């Protein structure tokens, strides 16, 4: 069965963009077509993967870029792990 594409978002970045845009959660939710509770879940990390139409509406409502609101893969550590004895 085919899975629809999803996008992993960064809740902190969404909150920052929303506040910078001067929007309340309820206002952003209205623009995106979701509930303010869903926006709260995205911002606090309870939900991280909205479906494509929701993600696109969120990005458009915040007037932001993919790079700004998607989670970046973790950076590999530069130090070697300690040797086991």
N, C-alpha and C positions, 0 to 999 in steps of 0.2 A: 504494500500500500504506500502511496506517495505521501510524504510529509510536506506540509506547506512551509515555505521558508520563514524563519524567525530571525530576530536580531537581538543580541544580548546588549542591554543598555546599562549605562552607568547612572545609578540613581542620584548620586551627589551632583553630577554634571547636569542632570535634568532639573534638579532643584535650583541650582545656581542660575541656569538659563531662564527658568520661570521667574525667579526673583528679579533678575536683571531686566526681564521684559515687563516687570511690574504687574504680573498676573497672579491672582489667587488660584489655588488648586481648582476651585469650582469653575473659574473662568477658562483655565486651560482645558479642563475636562469637557466643557461645552464646545470649545473649538475643535477638540480631537474627536468628540462623539463617544466619550466614555464617562464613567462616574468619577467623582472627585476621590472616592475611595480607591479606585484603580490607580489614579495618579499617585496617591499616597503610597500604595504598594510598590509602584515603580521607584519612587524616590527613596523609600526605606529598604529596598532590596528584596522584599518579600516576593515580588515578581520581577523577573529580569528579561523575559523574552516575549515581547508583544509580537503579534502577527504582523505581516508586512503592511496591510492597509492602516493599521493602528500606528505602526512605527512611522510610516510616511506622513500621516496626519500630524503626529506629534512633532516630527522634525519641521514640518511646514509651519505649524502653529508657533513654534519657538524661533523660527527663522534662523536655524542653526545648521551645522554640517554633521555628516556621519562621524567624522573624526572626533567631534566634540562630545557627542552623547553615547557613542558605543563603547563598550568595555574593551580595553586593549588586552591582548594576551599577557600573562605575567612575564616579566623579564627574567631570563635565567640568571642564577646567582653567579657572581664572578669568582667567588672563593670555592676551592675544592672542598668536598665534604671531608670531615675529619676521618682519619684512618682508624678502622676498628681494630681493637686489640684482642 
